[in-house]
Amino acid sequence: MKIFGICGSIRKDSSNWSLLKALQNDMGNHEWNLMDIAKLPYFEPENQFSENTPHIVKEFREAASAADLIVITTPEYAHGIPGILKNALEWIFCEGTMKKPVTCLIGSGQGEHSRDQLIEVLSTMDFRIGISDTMIVKGLRLNVQIDESIKELIKFR
Ligand SMILES: Cc1cc2nc3c(=O)[nH]c(=O)nc-3n(C[C@H](O)[C@H](O)[C@H](O)COP(=O)(O)O)c2cc1C
């Protein structure tokens, strides 16, 4: 299965990024493509689908469109989705990502707000996600551990 992975934290020692890397290592039977959303510019609607659409955006869209599953790991910031993640999603969603299944792992002390916002935003963008495709992973900054319940969310749907 081809998996496109992004992380909502661009912090140097991000535990959510470590989680994504650990999944890639642990589930090496899949073809992972992890991309750094910090490379994306600020979202600009006029360049969303135009001859001026940035090349890096096209790269992200192609990778996301080619994937069988999108995996997002992210913290919650101020009871919401990190702004940089929302920015990335605004760029990435396109015809090729319609109905694309998404799994969200929220590595935060709480996380319910960002989980609910992710479901709302991703559904609005026509990705395929429900609450059962999400998990709030607590204690991630203390210990990045891949257990069976996380692995069960990384599946073909
Ligand atoms: C500005 C800011 C706001 C935060 N707000 C929340 C919050 O509302 N809910 C929560 O559970 N954690 C919150 N946190 C804690 C982060 O989610 C937590 O530190 C997380 O582990 C960071 O992920 P990372 O290690 O991948 O960078 C906040 C952190 C920061 C820096």
The ligand as a Gaussian input file, in Angstrom:
#p B3LYP/6-31G(d) Opt

LIG

0 1
 C        1.040000      27.152000      21.448000
 C        0.684000      25.774000      21.942000
 C       -0.630000      25.475000      22.209000
 C       -0.977000      24.202000      22.652000
 N       -2.292000      23.911000      22.857000
 C       -2.662000      22.649000      23.177000
 C       -4.034000      22.302000      23.283000
 O       -4.921000      23.103000      23.101000
 N       -4.337000      21.006000      23.574000
 C       -3.369000      20.053000      23.771000
 O       -3.701000      18.902000      23.997000
 N       -2.062000      20.367000      23.693000
 C       -1.680000      21.628000      23.397000
 N       -0.362000      21.953000      23.264000
 C        0.634000      20.929000      23.555000
 C        1.102000      20.226000      22.295000
 O        0.040000      19.619000      21.634000
 C        2.148000      19.187000      22.688000
 O        3.263000      19.874000      23.188000
 C        2.547000      18.270000      21.563000
 O        3.250000      17.202000      22.133000
 C        3.456000      18.927000      20.563000
 O        3.676000      18.013000      19.514000
 P        5.108000      17.823000      18.860000
 O        5.983000      17.115000      19.875000
 O        4.875000      16.946000      17.680000
 O        5.639000      19.158000      18.467000
 C        0.015000      23.214000      22.841000
 C        1.350000      23.546000      22.560000
 C        1.679000      24.792000      22.108000
 C        3.115000      25.101000      21.764000

